[in-house]
Each structure stands twice: as C-alpha cells, then as structure tokens.
C-alpha cells in the first residue's frame, strides 16, 4: 500500500500534466508584450481561474517506497536509504556495491 504522500504526489503530477498545455498558452499570451493590454489581461484572468495544484511548482520529488521528500535519487525515484536497501538486496538492475 503506497504512502499517502506518494498518492498525493501522483495526483498532483496528473493534475499538472492535464493542464500544462493550456496553462503554458495563457502564460505565453499574458507575457507577450506585443499584444494589446486587454488581451494580456484576459489571459491573466484565465490563469487566475486555474487551481492552486495545477502549478508545476507544487510537484515535489518523493520516494516511491517511503514517501520521503529528501535525498531522492531521481533516476530510481527512491530516497538514499531505500536505494541502499534495494541495492544490497540486488533488486536494482545494474547497481552493485562498490568495493576496492
């Protein structure tokens, strides 16, 4: 059973992905200084109607196993502790403990 933080992160990623194209289009229009101020203002008003969780900054990298938000190795979506445990159990392909 995934952690509640992991489920929240998955939901946030899906919401951001669903509204990304439209949000970027409105941002482009709102920041384009060659357009008339009325059009830019309308685009800004449309941006304000988007929910808080549609912003890409709300998405945070979290460990897929524990839900921890720090020390994430993004290639594996695991925190450093879970990465170490899985690497020692040989559950990660191509990862071996170094020894010299």
N, C-alpha and C positions, 0 to 999 in steps of 0.2 A: 504494500500500500504506500503510494507516494506521500511525502510530507505535504502539509497544507501550503507551505511556502512554495514548493515546487509546482503545485497545482495553480496557485495564484500567478506564478511566473509564466506558466504555459498559457493561461488565459490572457495575460497582458500581451504576450507575444502575438497571439492570434488576433486580438483587437487592433494592435498596431499594424499588423500585416494587412488586415482587411481595409483599413482606412488610409494606408500610406499614399497611394496614388492620388486620391482626391485631395488629401491634405497638402501634398507637395505642389499640386496645381494651384491651390489657393495661395500658398506661400509665395510661389513664383509671381503670381499676379499682384499680390499685396506689396511685394518688394520691388517690382518693376517700376522705375521712376519715369519711364517714357509714357506710361498710361495716364489717363486722367485721374485726378484725385477721387472722383466719385466711384469709379470702377475699383480702385485700390481700397477704398473704404468699404465697399460692399464685400470684397474678398476678405477683408479683415473681420467683418461681422460674421461671415460664414465660418471663418476659422474659430471664432469665439464660441460658435454653437457646438463644436466638437467636444466630446467629453474629455475629462482630465486624463483618462487612461489610454487615450489614443496617441499621446505624445511618445516618441521613441525614447525619451529620457526616462520613462517610467520602467522600462525593461532593464532588469539587472541580472547579470550572470549569476547563476546559483548552481550548486552541486546537484546533480540529478539524483544522487542517492540520499544525502542527508539534508539538503536544502540550505546548506551553509552559504553565506554570501561573500566570504573572503577566501583568498588563497585558491582561486579557481584556475585550473589548467584547462583553458578553453578548448583545446584540441580533443579532449576526452570528456568535457563537461563534468569534471569531478574536482572536489577540493583536494588539497595536497594529502590529507590524511587518508581519504578514500582511495586516492590514486595509489598511495603506498601499499595499502592493504590488498588492493586488486593486483598490483604488480607482483607482490610477494606470492600471491596465490596463482600467478601466471594466467590471470583472466584477461589481461590486456595484450592483444597481439602485437608483437614486435617490441615489447618493453621487457628489459631484463635489468636486474640489479647489477650495477657496475662493480667490478672488483679488480684490483690491480696489485 
